[in-house]
Amino acid sequence: MSESVARILAAAARGDFPPQDGRTTVVPQPGARDAGVLAFTAHSVVFTDEDPEWVRGTLAAAASDPLAASMNPGFLHALTTRTGRSMNTIDLLTVADARPGPPGLALREIEDPAHPRVARALKYRDEVRVWAADGGVLVLGRGVAGRWEAAIEVDLEARGAGLGVELALAARHLVPGTHIWAQQSPGNARSVRTFQQAGYRPVGSEALLTAG
């Protein structure tokens, strides 16, 4: 298992980003499940077990500004075709420091592995734990390169009262690591605002390729 992606993410969480040199770094996948692209300011990281020379040649041929080539639809389509994988969307990638002590929100843990939210999370993460609050759900699990990730859902009738921010903050108290990551679709402005209000910092964009 390659630790390259884990090192890059750990550095980014500390505010230490790749050089803004317009280049793309190609590294092996951290495991069989996860492949994809990370785009930081003027530097991208493609993590795949495909031939690095193929990756660089395909990037060079993309009909795009070189700084944006790694997230160009043409390149991503070529990468999914080459790998036989699929992708859902390009996400905003955010991170926050862990906080000490228990969360300030009353939560009850869901331990049933057959619960739909648990079963769904297990497709993309390891060591999944799920908590329910009145009107919402919080999911923690290990995702890309073993990083701890948070996802939240707020019931329609509970929206607008700040529950999403409370759930995102709770993740910072419950995470066993030093940092907690979260992805948001850039078009989901409500989600973007929620995580930023809870102290999550934007670090780049991410396109994950899933097998099967």
C-alpha positions as a Markdown table, in Angstrom:
| # | Residue | x | y | z |
|---|---|---|---|---|
| 1 | Met | 0.0 | 0.0 | 0.0 |
| 2 | Ser | 1.4 | 3.4 | -1.0 |
| 3 | Glu | 1.5 | 6.1 | 1.7 |
| 4 | Ser | 2.1 | 8.9 | -0.8 |
| 5 | Val | -1.5 | 10.2 | -0.7 |
| 6 | Ala | -1.7 | 9.9 | 3.1 |
| 7 | Arg | 1.4 | 12.1 | 3.4 |
| 8 | Ile | 0.1 | 14.7 | 1.0 |
| 9 | Leu | -3.2 | 14.9 | 2.8 |
| 10 | Ala | -1.6 | 15.1 | 6.2 |
| 11 | Ala | 0.6 | 18.0 | 5.0 |
| 12 | Ala | -2.4 | 19.8 | 3.5 |
| 13 | Ala | -4.3 | 19.5 | 6.8 |
| 14 | Arg | -1.4 | 21.3 | 8.5 |
| 15 | Gly | -1.4 | 24.0 | 5.8 |
| 16 | Asp | 1.6 | 22.7 | 4.0 |
| 17 | Phe | 0.6 | 22.4 | 0.3 |
| 18 | Pro | 2.4 | 21.1 | -2.8 |
| 19 | Pro | 4.4 | 23.8 | -4.7 |
| 20 | Gln | 2.3 | 26.2 | -6.9 |
| 21 | Asp | 4.3 | 25.2 | -9.9 |
| 22 | Gly | 1.6 | 24.2 | -12.4 |
| 23 | Arg | 2.7 | 20.6 | -12.3 |
| 24 | Thr | 0.9 | 17.3 | -11.7 |
| 25 | Thr | 2.2 | 14.7 | -9.4 |
| 26 | Val | 1.3 | 11.1 | -10.2 |
| 27 | Val | 1.4 | 8.6 | -7.3 |
| 28 | Pro | 0.1 | 5.0 | -6.7 |
| 29 | Gln | -3.3 | 4.4 | -5.2 |
| 30 | Pro | -3.3 | 4.1 | -1.4 |
| 31 | Gly | -5.3 | 0.9 | -1.8 |
| 32 | Ala | -7.5 | -1.1 | -4.2 |
| 33 | Arg | -10.6 | 0.9 | -3.4 |
| 34 | Asp | -9.5 | 4.5 | -3.9 |
| 35 | Ala | -8.3 | 6.2 | -7.0 |
| 36 | Gly | -8.8 | 9.8 | -8.2 |
| 37 | Val | -7.5 | 13.3 | -8.5 |
| 38 | Leu | -6.7 | 16.0 | -5.9 |
| 39 | Ala | -6.4 | 19.6 | -7.2 |
| 40 | Phe | -4.7 | 22.2 | -5.0 |
| 41 | Thr | -3.7 | 25.7 | -5.9 |
| 42 | Ala | -1.6 | 25.4 | -9.2 |
| 43 | His | -0.7 | 21.8 | -8.4 |
| 44 | Ser | -2.6 | 18.5 | -8.9 |
| 45 | Val | -2.1 | 15.0 | -7.6 |
| 46 | Val | -3.4 | 12.0 | -9.6 |
| 47 | Phe | -3.5 | 8.8 | -7.5 |
| 48 | Thr | -3.8 | 5.8 | -9.7 |
| 49 | Asp | -2.0 | 2.5 | -10.5 |
| 50 | Glu | -2.2 | 3.3 | -14.2 |
| 51 | Asp | 1.0 | 4.2 | -16.1 |
| 52 | Pro | 2.2 | 7.7 | -15.1 |
| 53 | Glu | 3.4 | 8.4 | -18.6 |
| 54 | Trp | -0.1 | 7.7 | -19.9 |
| 55 | Val | -1.5 | 10.1 | -17.3 |
| 56 | Arg | 0.9 | 12.9 | -18.2 |
| 57 | Gly | 0.3 | 12.4 | -21.9 |
| 58 | Thr | -3.5 | 12.5 | -21.5 |
| 59 | Leu | -3.3 | 15.6 | -19.4 |
| 60 | Ala | -1.1 | 17.3 | -22.0 |
| 61 | Ala | -3.7 | 16.5 | -24.7 |
| 62 | Ala | -6.6 | 17.9 | -22.6 |
| 63 | Ala | -8.5 | 20.8 | -24.2 |
| 64 | Ser | -8.0 | 22.9 | -21.1 |
| 65 | Asp | -5.9 | 25.5 | -19.3 |
| 66 | Pro | -3.0 | 23.3 | -18.0 |
| 67 | Leu | -3.7 | 24.5 | -14.5 |
| 68 | Ala | -7.2 | 23.0 | -14.8 |
| 69 | Ala | -6.4 | 20.0 | -16.9 |
| 70 | Ser | -6.6 | 17.4 | -14.1 |
| 71 | Met | -10.3 | 18.4 | -13.4 |
| 72 | Asn | -11.2 | 18.7 | -17.1 |
| 73 | Pro | -14.1 | 16.5 | -18.1 |
| 74 | Gly | -12.2 | 15.1 | -21.0 |
| 75 | Phe | -9.3 | 13.9 | -18.8 |
| 76 | Leu | -11.6 | 12.5 | -16.1 |
| 77 | His | -13.6 | 10.7 | -18.8 |
| 78 | Ala | -10.4 | 9.2 | -20.2 |
| 79 | Leu | -9.3 | 8.2 | -16.7 |
| 80 | Thr | -12.5 | 6.5 | -15.9 |
| 81 | Thr | -12.5 | 4.7 | -19.2 |
| 82 | Arg | -8.9 | 3.6 | -18.7 |
| 83 | Thr | -9.5 | 2.3 | -15.2 |
| 84 | Gly | -13.0 | 0.9 | -15.7 |
| 85 | Arg | -14.2 | 3.0 | -12.7 |
| 86 | Ser | -16.9 | 5.7 | -12.4 |
| 87 | Met | -17.2 | 9.0 | -10.6 |
| 88 | Asn | -20.1 | 11.0 | -9.2 |
| 89 | Thr | -18.9 | 14.6 | -9.0 |
| 90 | Ile | -16.0 | 16.9 | -8.3 |
| 91 | Asp | -16.2 | 17.9 | -4.7 |
| 92 | Leu | -14.8 | 20.7 | -2.6 |
| 93 | Leu | -12.4 | 19.1 | -0.1 |
| 94 | Thr | -12.4 | 20.6 | 3.4 |
| 95 | Val | -10.6 | 19.8 | 6.7 |
| 96 | Ala | -10.9 | 20.8 | 10.4 |
| 97 | Asp | -8.8 | 20.2 | 13.5 |
| 98 | Ala | -10.2 | 17.8 | 16.1 |
| 99 | Arg | -11.6 | 19.4 | 19.2 |
| 100 | Pro | -11.3 | 18.0 | 22.8 |
| 101 | Gly | -14.2 | 16.9 | 25.0 |
| 102 | Pro | -17.6 | 15.6 | 24.1 |
| 103 | Pro | -19.9 | 17.2 | 21.5 |
| 104 | Gly | -22.5 | 19.7 | 22.7 |
| 105 | Leu | -25.2 | 17.9 | 20.8 |
| 106 | Ala | -27.3 | 15.0 | 22.1 |
| 107 | Leu | -26.5 | 12.0 | 19.9 |
| 108 | Arg | -27.4 | 8.3 | 19.9 |
| 109 | Glu | -25.2 | 5.8 | 18.1 |
| 110 | Ile | -26.7 | 3.5 | 15.5 |
| 111 | Glu | -24.9 | 0.1 | 15.6 |
| 112 | Asp | -27.1 | -1.9 | 13.3 |
| 113 | Pro | -25.0 | -2.8 | 10.2 |
| 114 | Ala | -28.2 | -3.3 | 8.2 |
| 115 | His | -29.3 | 0.3 | 8.8 |
| 116 | Pro | -29.5 | 2.0 | 5.3 |
| 117 | Arg | -27.2 | 4.8 | 6.3 |
| 118 | Val | -24.6 | 2.5 | 7.8 |
| 119 | Ala | -24.8 | 0.1 | 4.8 |
| 120 | Arg | -24.3 | 3.0 | 2.4 |
| 121 | Ala | -21.3 | 4.4 | 4.3 |
| 122 | Leu | -19.6 | 1.0 | 4.4 |
| 123 | Lys | -19.4 | 1.1 | 0.5 |
| 124 | Tyr | -17.0 | 4.0 | 0.7 |
| 125 | Arg | -15.4 | 4.0 | 4.2 |
| 126 | Asp | -14.0 | 1.7 | 6.8 |
| 127 | Glu | -14.5 | 1.7 | 10.6 |
| 128 | Val | -17.8 | 3.4 | 10.1 |
| 129 | Arg | -19.8 | 4.8 | 13.0 |
| 130 | Val | -23.2 | 6.6 | 12.7 |
| 131 | Trp | -25.0 | 8.8 | 15.2 |
| 132 | Ala | -28.5 | 10.1 | 15.1 |
| 133 | Ala | -29.8 | 13.4 | 16.5 |
| 134 | Asp | -33.3 | 14.7 | 16.5 |
| 135 | Gly | -33.7 | 15.6 | 12.8 |
| 136 | Gly | -30.3 | 14.5 | 11.5 |
| 137 | Val | -27.5 | 11.9 | 11.1 |
| 138 | Leu | -23.7 | 12.1 | 11.5 |
| 139 | Val | -21.4 | 9.5 | 9.8 |
| 140 | Leu | -17.7 | 9.1 | 10.6 |
| 141 | Gly | -15.4 | 6.7 | 8.8 |
| 142 | Arg | -12.0 | 6.2 | 7.3 |
| 143 | Gly | -12.0 | 7.1 | 3.6 |
| 144 | Val | -9.2 | 7.9 | 1.2 |
| 145 | Ala | -5.8 | 6.9 | 2.5 |
| 146 | Gly | -7.3 | 6.2 | 5.9 |
| 147 | Arg | -8.3 | 9.8 | 6.6 |
| 148 | Trp | -11.2 | 10.3 | 8.9 |
| 149 | Glu | -14.2 | 11.7 | 7.0 |
| 150 | Ala | -17.5 | 13.2 | 8.2 |
| 151 | Ala | -20.9 | 13.3 | 6.4 |
| 152 | Ile | -24.1 | 14.7 | 7.7 |
| 153 | Glu | -27.8 | 14.6 | 6.7 |
| 154 | Val | -30.5 | 16.9 | 8.0 |
| 155 | Asp | -34.1 | 16.1 | 7.6 |
| 156 | Leu | -36.0 | 18.6 | 5.5 |
| 157 | Glu | -38.3 | 19.7 | 8.3 |
| 158 | Ala | -35.3 | 20.3 | 10.6 |
| 159 | Arg | -33.4 | 22.6 | 8.2 |
| 160 | Gly | -32.7 | 26.2 | 8.9 |
| 161 | Ala | -32.2 | 25.9 | 12.6 |
| 162 | Gly | -28.5 | 25.3 | 12.7 |
| 163 | Leu | -28.6 | 21.5 | 13.2 |
| 164 | Gly | -26.2 | 20.9 | 10.3 |
| 165 | Val | -23.5 | 23.1 | 11.9 |
| 166 | Glu | -24.0 | 21.3 | 15.2 |
| 167 | Leu | -23.5 | 17.9 | 13.5 |
| 168 | Ala | -20.4 | 19.1 | 11.7 |
| 169 | Leu | -19.0 | 20.5 | 14.9 |
| 170 | Ala | -19.8 | 17.2 | 16.7 |
| 171 | Ala | -17.7 | 15.3 | 14.2 |
| 172 | Arg | -14.7 | 17.4 | 15.3 |
| 173 | His | -15.2 | 16.2 | 18.9 |
| 174 | Leu | -15.9 | 12.6 | 18.0 |
| 175 | Val | -13.0 | 12.0 | 15.5 |
| 176 | Pro | -10.3 | 9.8 | 17.1 |
| 177 | Gly | -7.6 | 11.4 | 14.9 |
| 178 | Thr | -6.1 | 14.9 | 14.7 |
| 179 | His | -8.2 | 16.1 | 11.7 |
| 180 | Ile | -11.6 | 15.4 | 10.2 |
| 181 | Trp | -12.2 | 15.8 | 6.5 |
| 182 | Ala | -15.5 | 16.5 | 4.6 |
| 183 | Gln | -16.4 | 16.8 | 1.0 |
| 184 | Gln | -19.2 | 19.1 | -0.4 |
| 185 | Ser | -20.5 | 19.5 | -3.9 |
| 186 | Pro | -19.6 | 23.1 | -4.8 |
| 187 | Gly | -23.2 | 23.7 | -6.1 |
| 188 | Asn | -24.7 | 22.7 | -2.7 |
| 189 | Ala | -24.2 | 26.1 | -1.2 |
| 190 | Arg | -26.1 | 25.2 | 2.0 |
| 191 | Ser | -23.6 | 22.4 | 2.7 |
| 192 | Val | -20.6 | 24.5 | 1.9 |
| 193 | Arg | -21.8 | 27.2 | 4.3 |
| 194 | Thr | -22.6 | 24.7 | 7.0 |
| 195 | Phe | -19.1 | 23.1 | 7.1 |
| 196 | Gln | -17.4 | 26.4 | 6.9 |
| 197 | Gln | -19.4 | 27.8 | 9.7 |
| 198 | Ala | -18.3 | 24.7 | 11.7 |
| 199 | Gly | -14.7 | 25.6 | 11.1 |
| 200 | Tyr | -13.8 | 23.4 | 8.1 |
| 201 | Arg | -11.2 | 24.9 | 5.8 |
| 202 | Pro | -11.2 | 24.5 | 2.0 |
| 203 | Val | -8.0 | 22.9 | 0.8 |
| 204 | Gly | -8.8 | 21.9 | -2.8 |
| 205 | Ser | -11.0 | 19.9 | -5.0 |
| 206 | Glu | -11.4 | 16.1 | -5.3 |
| 207 | Ala | -12.7 | 13.7 | -7.9 |
| 208 | Leu | -12.9 | 10.1 | -6.6 |
| 209 | Leu | -13.1 | 7.1 | -8.9 |
| 210 | Thr | -15.0 | 4.1 | -7.6 |
| 211 | Ala | -14.8 | 0.6 | -8.8 |
| 212 | Gly | -17.8 | -1.5 | -9.7 |
